[in-house]
């Protein structure tokens, strides 16, 4: 089993990992790599972080139920949920969350033991020069509030002593890869990426860790925050570009990734509430583009020298569809379109009393109440909300007419699909079923996903023509 350890640093790392999970669910392949997400964020109670853990757990459950045939394990599916995902805890045979230690409720001043410095101690003057009073009084449990100078001090200890980092070093084997996701304009991501990379490259006693093929996506500013004077926040997004320039100058001579992807916006199109506790930012197109970097990285060989990567769009539009995105985004659009069509089947198939597969393959009322299908439905509800956020954000990723299921021939904008409504997909599911014998396996849930993907792909593969 070859693995890619995906380190998701800070809020942006969490949101990009969400998009990665959605693309995997929609059928984008990880080229045979098992994805091992490791979430590095000091926020102890961040809802966004908890939601990602739940999403990953649900993805894993669906994947496992699709390959379980009672006493034997089947090969992974083609199409939906085709790639394995494992948490670092599961890889290390631990039931507890190995990442709980990445946060602390103590203040930064306590963490660096300022109280033991004398008033005339020269180190006290150094602390006052490097850190503001607000820096020193901030609890570590809410992150570094856009201050990489604080993050650099704390994260080094958090990484080196953490169970998840020990587990990573223990389980990183020959041919495994490392991928790091972070922003460059905040506190956690900007400080965490070079620190983590340095820790990995400095593992001299473990060559497989030290020399692992490494990629990273660095997300440049892509959103703004409302005036901090109205929220009392310490984060001022007017400084994002200044911080980015300083960090880029530092990265130029220090980063050691084999592939470094840069993604960002030229202007801060979307402005969110400046709430450091909740960080309830809606899904953003830039996070989706950053997620695509992982899939590109997993297709590439070790380069002779470091490669700097980015990607463009065809036309700078407020709402992005196939023509404005360009041909390079067809795989992403297909993945999202396929899953959103699957959603139609998940939502409505249980109401089809005369669907032949209800008898032939056991896709009957009890099947739709089974734990596997209910897991899929929960995942699909989150997926729909994610796509709706992308499609209504300020720059919108909106390549689908997803709100009118009776007009499915135009489901993908600027294309004509031959399937005029969901009955076309049901017919193709029946045709797909005829090609498989019941003795192949007894997993009804796998048959459902398999037949649904073959039916949907029959029409949507037209996108590549």
C-alpha positions as CSV (number, residue, x, y, z in Angstrom):
1,X,0.0,0.0,0.0
2,X,1.6,3.3,-1.1
3,X,0.5,6.3,0.9
4,X,0.4,10.1,0.6
5,X,0.5,11.9,3.9
6,X,-1.5,15.1,3.5
7,X,-0.7,17.7,6.1
8,X,-3.6,20.2,6.4
9,X,-2.3,23.2,8.2
10,X,-4.6,25.9,9.6
11,X,-8.1,26.9,8.4
12,X,-7.2,26.9,4.7
13,X,-5.6,23.5,5.0
14,X,-8.9,22.2,6.5
15,X,-11.0,23.7,3.8
16,X,-8.8,22.5,1.0
17,X,-8.9,19.0,2.5
18,X,-12.7,19.1,2.4
19,X,-12.5,19.8,-1.4
20,X,-10.1,16.9,-1.8
21,X,-12.5,14.6,-0.1
22,X,-15.4,15.8,-2.3
23,X,-13.3,15.3,-5.5
24,X,-12.4,11.8,-4.4
25,X,-16.0,11.0,-3.7
26,X,-16.9,12.1,-7.2
27,X,-14.4,9.7,-8.8
28,X,-11.1,11.6,-9.1
29,X,-8.3,9.0,-8.7
30,X,-5.3,9.3,-6.4
31,X,-3.3,7.1,-8.7
32,X,-3.3,4.2,-6.3
33,X,-2.2,6.2,-3.2
34,X,-4.0,5.8,0.1
35,X,-4.6,9.3,1.4
36,X,-3.6,9.8,5.0
37,X,-4.9,13.3,6.1
38,X,-3.2,14.9,9.1
39,X,-4.9,18.0,10.4
40,X,-2.6,20.5,12.1
41,X,-4.6,23.4,13.7
42,X,-4.2,24.6,17.2
43,X,-7.9,25.5,17.5
44,X,-9.3,23.0,20.0
45,X,-13.0,23.6,19.5
46,X,-13.1,24.8,15.9
47,X,-16.4,23.6,14.4
48,X,-14.9,23.5,10.9
49,X,-12.2,21.1,12.1
50,X,-14.8,18.8,13.8
51,X,-16.9,18.8,10.6
52,X,-13.9,17.7,8.5
53,X,-13.1,14.8,10.8
54,X,-16.8,13.8,10.5
55,X,-16.6,14.1,6.7
56,X,-13.5,12.0,6.5
57,X,-15.0,9.3,8.9
58,X,-18.1,9.2,6.6
59,X,-16.0,8.8,3.5
60,X,-14.0,6.0,5.1
61,X,-17.1,4.2,6.1
62,X,-18.6,4.4,2.6
63,X,-15.3,3.2,1.1
64,X,-15.0,0.3,3.5
65,X,-18.6,-0.8,3.0
66,X,-18.0,-0.7,-0.8
67,X,-15.2,-3.2,-0.6
68,X,-16.5,-5.5,2.1
69,X,-18.0,-8.8,0.9
70,X,-18.6,-10.4,4.2
71,X,-15.6,-12.6,4.7
72,X,-13.4,-11.1,1.9
73,X,-12.2,-7.8,0.7
74,X,-13.0,-6.7,-2.9
75,X,-10.8,-4.4,-5.1
76,X,-11.7,-0.7,-5.0
77,X,-14.4,0.5,-7.3
78,X,-14.0,2.5,-10.5
79,X,-15.7,5.8,-10.1
80,X,-17.3,7.0,-6.9
81,X,-15.2,6.5,-3.7
82,X,-12.5,4.7,-5.6
83,X,-9.5,5.7,-3.4
84,X,-8.8,4.7,0.1
85,X,-8.5,7.2,3.0
86,X,-7.1,6.4,6.4
87,X,-6.5,8.6,9.4
88,X,-3.0,8.5,11.0
89,X,-4.6,7.0,14.2
90,X,-6.0,4.1,12.2
91,X,-2.7,3.6,10.4
92,X,-1.0,3.4,13.9
93,X,-3.7,1.1,15.2
94,X,-4.9,3.7,17.7
95,X,-8.5,4.2,18.6
96,X,-7.9,7.7,20.1
97,X,-7.3,10.8,18.0
98,X,-3.6,11.2,17.8
99,X,-4.0,14.9,16.9
100,X,-5.7,16.1,20.1
101,X,-2.4,17.5,21.4
102,X,-2.2,20.2,18.6
103,X,-3.7,22.9,20.8
104,X,-3.5,24.3,24.3
105,X,-5.7,26.7,26.4
106,X,-2.7,28.5,28.0
107,X,-1.6,32.0,27.0
108,X,1.4,32.4,24.8
109,X,3.2,34.3,27.5
110,X,2.8,31.3,29.8
111,X,4.0,29.0,27.0
112,X,7.3,30.8,26.7
113,X,7.6,31.3,30.4
114,X,7.8,35.1,30.4
115,X,7.0,35.4,34.1
116,X,10.3,33.9,35.0
117,X,12.2,36.7,33.2
118,X,13.4,39.6,35.3
119,X,12.3,43.1,34.4
120,X,15.8,44.0,33.5
121,X,16.7,40.7,31.8
122,X,17.8,41.4,28.2
123,X,15.6,38.5,27.1
124,X,12.6,40.3,28.4
125,X,13.4,43.2,26.1
126,X,13.8,40.8,23.2
127,X,10.3,39.3,23.9
128,X,8.8,42.8,23.9
129,X,10.5,43.6,20.6
130,X,9.3,40.4,18.9
131,X,5.8,40.1,20.3
132,X,3.0,42.6,21.1
133,X,1.0,42.6,24.4
134,X,-1.9,41.1,22.4
135,X,0.4,38.3,21.1
136,X,1.5,37.4,24.6
137,X,-2.1,37.4,26.1
138,X,-3.7,35.3,23.3
139,X,-4.6,31.7,24.3
140,X,-3.0,29.2,22.0
141,X,-6.4,27.4,21.6
142,X,-7.6,30.0,19.1
143,X,-4.7,29.8,16.8
144,X,-2.1,32.4,16.0
145,X,-4.4,35.1,14.6
146,X,-2.4,35.9,11.6
147,X,0.9,36.1,13.5
148,X,3.5,33.7,12.0
149,X,6.1,35.0,14.6
150,X,4.0,33.3,17.3
151,X,3.2,30.2,15.2
152,X,6.9,29.6,14.5
153,X,7.7,29.4,18.2
154,X,4.8,27.1,19.2
155,X,4.4,24.8,16.2
156,X,8.0,23.6,16.4
157,X,7.3,22.0,19.8
158,X,3.8,20.8,18.8
159,X,5.2,19.0,15.8
160,X,8.2,17.4,17.4
161,X,6.5,16.0,20.4
162,X,3.2,15.0,18.8
163,X,2.0,11.4,18.6
164,X,0.9,12.0,15.0
165,X,4.3,13.1,13.9
166,X,5.9,10.0,15.5
167,X,3.3,7.8,13.8
168,X,4.0,9.5,10.5
169,X,7.7,8.8,10.8
170,X,7.0,5.3,11.8
171,X,4.7,4.5,8.9
172,X,6.3,6.5,6.1
173,X,7.8,3.9,3.8
174,X,9.6,3.6,0.5
175,X,7.5,5.1,-2.3
176,X,5.3,7.0,0.1
177,X,4.8,10.7,-0.5
178,X,4.2,13.9,1.5
179,X,1.9,16.8,0.5
180,X,1.5,19.9,2.6
181,X,-1.4,22.4,2.4
182,X,-1.2,25.8,3.9
183,X,-2.0,29.5,3.3
184,X,0.8,32.0,3.2
185,X,-1.0,35.1,4.5
186,X,-2.1,34.0,8.0
187,X,-0.3,32.7,11.1
188,X,-0.7,29.0,11.3
189,X,-0.2,28.1,7.7
190,X,2.6,30.6,6.9
191,X,4.7,29.4,9.8
192,X,3.6,25.8,9.8
193,X,4.6,24.9,6.2
194,X,8.4,25.7,6.3
195,X,8.6,24.4,9.9
196,X,7.0,21.1,9.1
197,X,9.0,20.7,5.9
198,X,12.2,21.4,7.8
199,X,11.3,18.8,10.5
200,X,10.7,16.2,7.8
201,X,13.8,16.9,5.7
202,X,15.8,17.0,9.0
203,X,14.9,13.4,9.9
204,X,18.5,12.2,9.2
205,X,18.1,8.8,10.9
206,X,15.1,7.8,8.7
207,X,16.0,8.1,5.0
208,X,12.5,7.1,3.8
209,X,11.1,10.1,5.7
210,X,13.9,12.5,4.9
211,X,13.9,11.7,1.1
212,X,10.2,11.3,0.6
213,X,8.9,12.9,-2.6
214,X,7.3,16.1,-1.3
215,X,4.8,18.5,-2.8
216,X,3.1,21.5,-1.3
217,X,0.3,23.9,-2.2
218,X,0.7,27.4,-0.9
219,X,-2.5,29.4,-1.0
220,X,-2.0,33.1,-1.5
221,X,-4.7,35.7,-0.4
222,X,-8.1,34.9,-1.8
223,X,-10.6,36.4,0.7
224,X,-10.8,39.5,2.9
225,X,-12.2,40.0,6.3
226,X,-14.6,42.8,7.5
227,X,-13.1,45.8,9.3
228,X,-11.6,44.4,12.5
229,X,-12.6,47.6,14.4
230,X,-16.3,46.4,14.3
231,X,-15.5,42.8,15.5
232,X,-12.6,43.4,17.9
233,X,-10.5,41.0,15.9
234,X,-6.7,41.1,15.9
235,X,-6.7,40.1,12.2
236,X,-6.6,42.8,9.6
237,X,-6.9,41.5,6.0
238,X,-5.4,44.8,4.6
239,X,-2.1,43.3,5.7
240,X,-2.5,40.0,3.8
241,X,-0.5,41.1,0.8
242,X,2.3,42.6,2.8
243,X,2.6,39.4,4.8
244,X,2.5,37.4,1.6
245,X,5.4,39.3,0.0
246,X,7.5,38.9,3.2
247,X,6.7,35.1,3.4
248,X,7.5,34.6,-0.4
249,X,10.9,36.2,0.0
250,X,11.6,33.8,2.9
251,X,10.2,30.8,1.0
252,X,12.4,31.5,-2.0
253,X,15.6,30.5,-0.2
254,X,14.3,28.0,2.4
255,X,11.5,25.7,1.1
256,X,12.6,22.2,0.0
257,X,9.5,20.6,-1.6
258,X,10.1,18.9,-4.9
259,X,6.9,20.5,-6.3
260,X,5.5,23.8,-5.0
261,X,2.1,24.9,-6.2
262,X,0.9,28.5,-5.9
263,X,-2.8,29.3,-6.0
264,X,-4.6,32.6,-5.3
265,X,-6.6,35.5,-6.5
266,X,-5.4,38.8,-7.8
267,X,-8.0,40.7,-5.7
268,X,-9.8,39.8,-2.5
269,X,-13.1,39.1,-4.1
270,X,-15.0,37.7,-1.1
271,X,-15.2,39.3,2.3
272,X,-16.1,37.1,5.3
273,X,-17.1,37.9,8.8
274,X,-14.0,38.5,11.0
275,X,-14.8,35.8,13.6
276,X,-11.7,34.0,14.9
277,X,-13.7,31.6,17.0
278,X,-16.1,30.2,14.3
279,X,-14.4,30.9,11.0
280,X,-17.6,30.0,9.2
281,X,-16.3,30.7,5.7
282,X,-18.2,29.2,2.8
283,X,-16.5,26.9,0.2
284,X,-14.4,28.9,-2.2
285,X,-13.2,28.2,-5.8
286,X,-9.6,28.8,-4.8
287,X,-9.8,26.0,-2.3
288,X,-11.1,23.7,-5.1
289,X,-8.2,24.7,-7.3
290,X,-5.7,24.1,-4.5
291,X,-7.3,20.6,-3.9
292,X,-6.6,19.8,-7.6
293,X,-2.8,20.2,-6.9
294,X,-2.8,17.0,-4.9
295,X,-4.2,14.9,-7.8
296,X,-1.6,16.5,-10.2
297,X,1.2,15.8,-7.7
298,X,0.3,12.1,-7.5
299,X,0.8,11.7,-11.3
300,X,4.3,13.2,-11.4
301,X,7.7,11.6,-11.1
302,X,10.6,12.9,-9.0
303,X,12.0,15.9,-10.8
304,X,15.7,16.7,-11.3
305,X,15.2,20.1,-9.6
306,X,12.4,21.9,-7.8
307,X,9.3,22.6,-9.9
308,X,7.1,25.7,-9.3
309,X,3.6,25.1,-10.4
310,X,0.4,27.1,-10.8
311,X,-2.7,27.0,-13.0
312,X,-4.8,29.6,-14.8
313,X,-8.4,30.0,-15.9
314,X,-9.4,30.7,-19.5
315,X,-11.5,33.8,-18.8
316,X,-11.8,36.0,-15.8
317,X,-15.5,35.7,-15.0
318,X,-17.5,36.2,-11.8
319,X,-19.2,32.9,-12.4
320,X,-17.1,30.0,-13.7
321,X,-18.4,27.3,-16.1
322,X,-16.6,25.2,-18.7
323,X,-15.7,27.9,-21.3
324,X,-14.3,30.3,-18.7
325,X,-12.6,27.5,-16.7
326,X,-10.9,26.0,-19.8
327,X,-10.1,22.4,-20.8
328,X,-7.8,21.8,-17.9
329,X,-10.7,21.8,-15.5
330,X,-12.8,19.2,-17.3
331,X,-11.9,16.4,-14.9
332,X,-13.0,18.6,-11.9
333,X,-16.3,19.5,-13.6
334,X,-17.0,15.9,-14.5
335,X,-16.3,14.7,-10.9
336,X,-18.6,17.3,-9.5
337,X,-21.3,16.8,-12.2
338,X,-21.2,13.0,-11.7
339,X,-21.7,13.2,-7.9
340,X,-24.5,15.8,-8.3
341,X,-26.3,13.4,-10.7
342,X,-25.7,10.6,-8.2
343,X,-27.4,12.8,-5.7
344,X,-30.6,12.8,-7.8
345,X,-30.5,9.0,-7.7
346,X,-29.9,8.9,-4.0
347,X,-32.7,11.4,-3.4
348,X,-35.4,9.8,-5.6
349,X,-34.6,6.2,-6.3
350,X,-36.3,4.9,-3.2
351,X,-39.6,6.3,-4.6
352,X,-39.3,4.1,-7.8
353,X,-41.5,1.1,-6.9
354,X,-41.2,-0.6,-10.3
355,X,-37.4,-0.3,-10.7
356,X,-36.3,-3.8,-11.8
357,X,-33.1,-3.8,-9.7
358,X,-35.2,-3.6,-6.5
359,X,-35.9,-7.4,-7.1
360,X,-32.9,-8.4,-9.3
361,X,-30.2,-6.8,-7.1
362,X,-32.0,-6.3,-3.8
363,X,-32.2,-2.5,-4.1
364,X,-35.5,-2.4,-2.2
365,X,-36.9,-0.5,0.8
366,X,-34.7,-2.3,3.3
367,X,-31.6,-1.4,1.2
368,X,-32.4,2.3,1.5
369,X,-32.7,1.9,5.3
370,X,-29.4,0.1,5.6
371,X,-26.4,1.8,7.3
372,X,-24.3,1.9,4.1
373,X,-26.9,3.8,2.1
374,X,-27.7,6.1,5.0
375,X,-24.0,6.9,5.3
376,X,-24.0,7.8,1.6
377,X,-27.1,10.0,2.0
378,X,-25.4,11.9,4.9
379,X,-22.3,12.4,2.8
380,X,-24.5,13.6,-0.1
381,X,-26.3,16.1,2.0
382,X,-22.9,17.7,2.9
383,X,-21.8,17.5,-0.7
384,X,-24.8,19.4,-1.9
385,X,-24.2,22.2,0.6
386,X,-20.5,22.4,-0.4
387,X,-21.4,22.7,-4.1
388,X,-24.1,25.2,-3.4
389,X,-21.6,27.4,-1.5
390,X,-19.1,27.1,-4.4
391,X,-21.8,28.0,-6.9
392,X,-23.0,31.1,-5.0
393,X,-19.7,32.5,-3.7
394,X,-18.0,35.6,-5.1
395,X,-16.2,34.1,-7.6
396,X,-18.6,31.3,-8.2
397,X,-17.7,27.8,-9.4
398,X,-21.0,27.1,-11.2
399,X,-20.7,24.8,-14.1
400,X,-24.0,23.0,-13.4
401,X,-27.7,23.6,-13.8
402,X,-28.3,21.6,-10.6
403,X,-31.5,23.2,-9.5
404,X,-33.9,21.8,-12.1
405,X,-33.8,17.9,-12.2
406,X,-36.4,17.8,-14.9
407,X,-34.1,19.5,-17.4
408,X,-31.1,17.2,-17.1
409,X,-30.0,17.4,-20.7
410,X,-28.6,20.8,-19.8
411,X,-27.2,19.6,-16.4
412,X,-23.7,20.7,-17.4
413,X,-23.8,24.2,-18.8
414,X,-22.8,24.7,-22.4
415,X,-23.3,21.0,-23.1
416,X,-26.1,18.8,-24.3
417,X,-26.3,15.5,-22.5
418,X,-28.3,12.8,-24.2
419,X,-30.1,11.9,-20.9
420,X,-33.2,14.1,-20.7
421,X,-34.2,13.0,-17.2
422,X,-33.3,10.5,-14.5
423,X,-35.1,7.7,-16.3
424,X,-32.2,7.5,-18.8
425,X,-29.8,6.8,-15.9
426,X,-32.1,4.2,-14.4
427,X,-32.2,2.4,-17.8
428,X,-28.4,2.5,-18.0
429,X,-28.2,1.1,-14.4
430,X,-30.3,-1.9,-15.6
431,X,-28.0,-2.4,-18.6
432,X,-24.9,-2.2,-16.3
433,X,-26.5,-4.8,-14.0
434,X,-27.0,-7.2,-16.9
435,X,-23.2,-7.4,-17.4
436,X,-22.6,-8.7,-13.9
437,X,-23.7,-12.0,-12.3
438,X,-25.0,-12.2,-8.8
439,X,-22.2,-14.6,-7.9
440,X,-19.5,-12.0,-8.5
441,X,-20.1,-10.8,-5.0
442,X,-23.0,-10.2,-2.6
443,X,-22.4,-6.5,-1.8
444,X,-25.6,-4.7,-2.8
445,X,-24.2,-1.3,-1.8
446,X,-21.2,-1.9,-4.1
447,X,-23.5,-2.8,-7.0
448,X,-25.5,0.4,-6.4
449,X,-22.4,2.6,-6.6
450,X,-21.0,0.6,-9.5
451,X,-24.1,0.6,-11.7
452,X,-24.8,4.3,-10.8
453,X,-21.3,5.3,-11.9
454,X,-21.5,3.3,-15.1
455,X,-24.9,4.8,-16.0
456,X,-23.8,8.4,-15.2
457,X,-20.4,8.1,-16.9
458,X,-22.2,6.7,-20.1
459,X,-23.5,10.3,-20.6
460,X,-21.0,12.6,-18.9
461,X,-17.9,11.2,-20.5
462,X,-19.0,13.3,-23.4
463,X,-17.3,16.2,-21.6
464,X,-13.9,15.0,-22.9
465,X,-14.9,14.9,-26.5
